[in-house]
């Protein structure tokens, strides 16, 4: 299958009272190294947060005084945009171009809601899915054939693999929740093949349809 990649170009923390703290990424392999407790894991957490993770960002001493984080991404067409979010959580602003540092005109930003909503490009999830060519996809939720709208958060776990996921015995493909196992495999299948589960009809829906057919047939007798 083919789907469009997004490249991470930079991460920064910004404040009206402090100089930006930024990290830039290049095309290809990027290696971040350092001693323990120097912020390597926090970088992964920050990227996750700026890709829509719930809650507020972990508070560490180095983050004091910074009230927003930014993530710069580049599309397959070499179009660059910046996502900005308060370190307390909530929604996002999207700005055209690279605003790793500097201050964009706030009025030029587009508001993106944090919560996924199928087909709504005003949510971060659907907007990012549209860029990579996976918008309006469905994944199987359970063995009964119920489906859920694909969220970008379903993909983030496959994009960002934390140290704790690497060291545990469970496959990193799985979230670890038994109720999510069917969906986990369905998401991975979609990434590999491009085929979603929109063709599935849940057993409950099929049973309801059969009951209606029987009622109609009985009424004709």
Backbone torsions as a table, in degrees:
resi	resn	phi	psi	omega
1	UNK	NA	161.6	175.3
2	UNK	-123.2	134.4	172.0
3	UNK	-144.6	155.0	-170.0
4	UNK	-84.0	127.5	179.7
5	UNK	-79.0	156.0	168.0
6	UNK	-116.3	133.4	179.5
7	UNK	-105.2	134.1	176.5
8	UNK	-80.5	123.9	-176.9
9	UNK	-109.3	-21.2	179.5
10	UNK	-178.5	157.8	177.4
11	UNK	-134.0	135.8	178.6
12	UNK	-148.7	159.0	171.3
13	UNK	-120.3	137.8	-170.9
14	UNK	-132.6	155.9	-178.3
15	UNK	-157.7	148.1	175.7
16	UNK	-71.9	-8.9	-174.3
17	UNK	-118.4	-2.1	-178.7
18	UNK	-137.3	155.1	174.1
19	UNK	-67.6	147.0	-179.6
20	UNK	-62.0	146.7	170.6
21	UNK	-109.1	114.3	-170.7
22	UNK	-131.9	158.7	178.3
23	UNK	-140.0	124.7	-178.7
24	UNK	-105.3	147.6	179.4
25	UNK	-119.9	146.7	180.0
26	UNK	-108.8	165.0	174.6
27	UNK	-63.5	136.0	-179.0
28	UNK	99.6	-161.6	-176.3
29	UNK	-73.6	130.4	173.7
30	UNK	-119.6	131.7	-178.8
31	UNK	-118.4	126.5	175.7
32	UNK	-111.3	119.8	-177.4
33	UNK	-128.1	157.5	-179.5
34	UNK	169.5	170.1	179.5
35	UNK	-70.1	171.1	178.0
36	UNK	-62.4	148.1	176.8
37	UNK	61.1	35.7	176.2
38	UNK	-110.9	3.7	173.0
39	UNK	109.2	5.5	-178.0
40	UNK	-63.0	-48.4	179.3
41	UNK	-65.6	-33.9	-180.0
42	UNK	-64.5	-33.1	177.9
43	UNK	-61.4	-43.9	178.4
44	UNK	-63.5	-43.0	178.6
45	UNK	-61.6	-39.8	-178.9
46	UNK	-66.7	-41.4	177.4
47	UNK	-62.6	-43.7	177.9
48	UNK	-59.2	-46.2	179.5
49	UNK	-59.1	-41.8	-177.8
50	UNK	-81.3	-2.1	171.3
51	UNK	-106.2	15.4	169.8
52	UNK	108.7	8.5	178.2
53	UNK	-60.8	146.2	-178.3
54	UNK	-75.3	163.1	175.4
55	UNK	82.6	-172.7	179.3
56	UNK	-97.1	163.3	-178.8
57	UNK	-78.1	142.2	179.2
58	UNK	-55.3	135.6	-177.1
59	UNK	-91.6	116.5	175.3
60	UNK	-121.7	157.7	-176.2
61	UNK	-54.4	-38.0	-177.0
62	UNK	-68.2	-17.7	-178.1
63	UNK	-90.1	-8.5	-177.3
64	UNK	-58.8	129.5	178.2
65	UNK	96.8	-12.7	177.0
66	UNK	-97.3	126.4	-174.5
67	UNK	-107.1	-2.2	179.8
68	UNK	-151.4	151.1	175.2
69	UNK	-117.6	154.6	179.6
70	UNK	-134.6	144.6	177.2
71	UNK	-128.0	125.9	178.8
72	UNK	-103.4	127.2	-178.3
73	UNK	-125.9	154.1	179.3
74	UNK	-128.0	132.7	-178.7
75	UNK	-83.5	173.1	178.9
76	UNK	-63.4	-21.8	178.8
77	UNK	-92.4	15.6	178.4
78	UNK	64.5	25.7	174.4
79	UNK	-92.2	127.4	-176.1
80	UNK	-105.1	139.6	176.1
81	UNK	-144.1	161.5	-176.6
82	UNK	-122.4	131.7	173.6
83	UNK	-102.6	131.8	179.7
84	UNK	-123.8	139.4	179.9
85	UNK	-146.3	142.4	173.7
86	UNK	-62.5	143.2	178.0
87	UNK	-67.6	-10.0	176.3
88	UNK	-87.0	-6.5	-179.9
89	UNK	104.2	-158.3	-179.1
90	UNK	90.3	-157.2	-176.5
91	UNK	-80.2	-170.3	-173.1
92	UNK	-128.2	157.9	164.9
93	UNK	-116.7	138.8	177.5
94	UNK	-113.1	128.7	179.2
95	UNK	-120.3	140.8	172.9
96	UNK	-67.9	139.3	175.1
97	UNK	89.7	-178.2	-178.0
98	UNK	-95.6	109.5	178.7
99	UNK	-118.7	45.3	176.7
100	UNK	-59.1	-39.4	173.1
101	UNK	-128.6	173.5	-177.7
102	UNK	82.3	174.1	-176.8
103	UNK	-124.7	111.4	177.0
104	UNK	-73.0	161.1	173.3
105	UNK	-67.2	116.3	-175.2
106	UNK	-60.3	-28.3	-179.9
107	UNK	-70.5	-19.2	-179.6
108	UNK	-83.2	-8.5	-177.6
109	UNK	-80.3	150.3	176.1
110	UNK	-104.0	130.0	179.7
111	UNK	-78.9	131.7	176.1
112	UNK	-124.0	125.2	-180.0
113	UNK	-74.1	150.4	-177.6
114	UNK	-74.8	-34.3	-174.6
115	UNK	-82.2	131.5	179.6
116	UNK	-64.5	138.7	174.8
117	UNK	-143.0	118.8	-174.7
118	UNK	-55.9	125.6	175.8
119	UNK	80.6	-4.1	-178.0
120	UNK	-97.6	107.2	-177.8
121	UNK	-73.8	-2.2	175.4
122	UNK	-88.4	9.1	171.9
123	UNK	-108.5	147.3	-179.2
124	UNK	-59.0	-44.7	-176.6
125	UNK	-58.7	-54.2	-177.0
126	UNK	-66.2	-36.4	178.3
127	UNK	-61.6	-47.8	-179.7
128	UNK	-67.1	-38.5	177.1
129	UNK	-62.1	-36.7	179.6
130	UNK	-65.8	-32.8	-179.4
131	UNK	-70.7	-32.5	-177.7
132	UNK	-97.0	0.3	175.4
133	UNK	84.7	23.4	-179.4
134	UNK	-122.7	24.4	178.0
135	UNK	-73.2	152.6	175.9
136	UNK	58.5	36.2	174.5
137	UNK	-100.5	156.1	178.0
138	UNK	-123.0	146.3	177.1
139	UNK	-126.0	148.5	-178.1
140	UNK	-71.0	133.2	-177.0
141	UNK	-94.1	-37.3	-176.0
142	UNK	-151.0	177.3	-177.5
143	UNK	-70.0	-14.7	178.4
144	UNK	-80.7	-3.9	176.5
145	UNK	90.0	8.1	175.0
146	UNK	-66.9	140.8	-179.6
147	UNK	-119.4	154.3	174.4
148	UNK	-121.7	151.0	171.9
149	UNK	-65.2	133.6	177.7
150	UNK	-65.0	130.3	174.7
151	UNK	-108.1	150.9	176.6
152	UNK	-62.1	-27.6	177.8
153	UNK	-63.8	-26.6	175.9
154	UNK	-64.9	-26.9	-177.9
155	UNK	-91.1	-27.6	-174.8
156	UNK	-58.9	-36.4	-179.5
157	UNK	-62.9	-25.6	177.2
158	UNK	-87.3	-19.2	-178.9
159	UNK	-88.3	-43.9	-178.6
160	UNK	-108.8	106.2	179.1
161	UNK	-104.8	110.7	-176.7
162	UNK	-80.0	163.1	-178.5
163	UNK	-57.1	-39.4	-179.5
164	UNK	-63.9	-30.1	178.0
165	UNK	-74.8	-30.0	-178.9
166	UNK	-73.6	-38.0	-173.7
167	UNK	-85.1	-18.1	-179.1
168	UNK	-76.9	156.4	-177.1
169	UNK	-71.5	-29.4	-178.4
170	UNK	-66.7	145.1	177.6
171	UNK	-59.0	138.1	177.9
172	UNK	-65.2	-10.6	176.0
173	UNK	-71.1	-21.5	-173.5
174	UNK	-104.2	143.3	-179.8
175	UNK	-76.2	-19.2	-178.0
176	UNK	97.4	-7.0	177.6
177	UNK	-99.1	122.3	-176.8
178	UNK	-58.3	-34.8	-178.7
179	UNK	-70.5	-14.4	-177.9
180	UNK	-104.2	0.1	-172.8
181	UNK	-61.0	-44.1	-179.7
182	UNK	-61.6	-43.7	179.0
183	UNK	-65.5	-40.0	179.6
184	UNK	-56.9	-46.7	179.4
185	UNK	-68.2	-34.7	180.0
186	UNK	-66.1	-41.0	177.6
187	UNK	-63.7	-43.5	-179.6
188	UNK	-64.7	-39.1	177.2
189	UNK	-61.9	-41.3	178.9
190	UNK	-61.6	-43.4	179.9
191	UNK	-62.9	-39.3	-177.5
192	UNK	-75.7	-38.5	-170.3
193	UNK	-111.8	-22.3	-175.0
194	UNK	82.5	-0.6	-178.3
195	UNK	-97.1	122.1	178.7
196	UNK	-96.5	-169.9	-175.8
197	UNK	-112.3	28.5	-179.3
198	UNK	-67.3	-18.0	-179.3
199	UNK	-81.0	-11.9	-178.6
200	UNK	-68.8	141.5	171.8
201	UNK	-117.3	121.5	-176.6
202	UNK	-62.4	145.3	-178.9
203	UNK	-58.5	-36.7	179.9
204	UNK	-62.0	-39.1	179.1
205	UNK	-68.7	-39.5	178.9
206	UNK	-64.9	-41.4	179.7
207	UNK	-64.8	-40.7	178.9
208	UNK	-63.6	-38.7	179.2
209	UNK	-67.2	-39.3	177.9
210	UNK	-64.0	-38.9	178.1
211	UNK	-62.7	-42.5	178.4
212	UNK	-62.7	-41.0	-179.8
213	UNK	-63.9	-43.4	179.9
214	UNK	-63.6	-41.1	178.2
215	UNK	-62.1	-42.6	-180.0
216	UNK	-65.4	-40.5	179.3
217	UNK	-65.3	-40.8	179.0
218	UNK	-65.7	-34.6	-179.7
219	UNK	-68.3	-27.4	-179.0
220	UNK	-80.8	-18.3	-177.2
221	UNK	-74.3	NA	NA
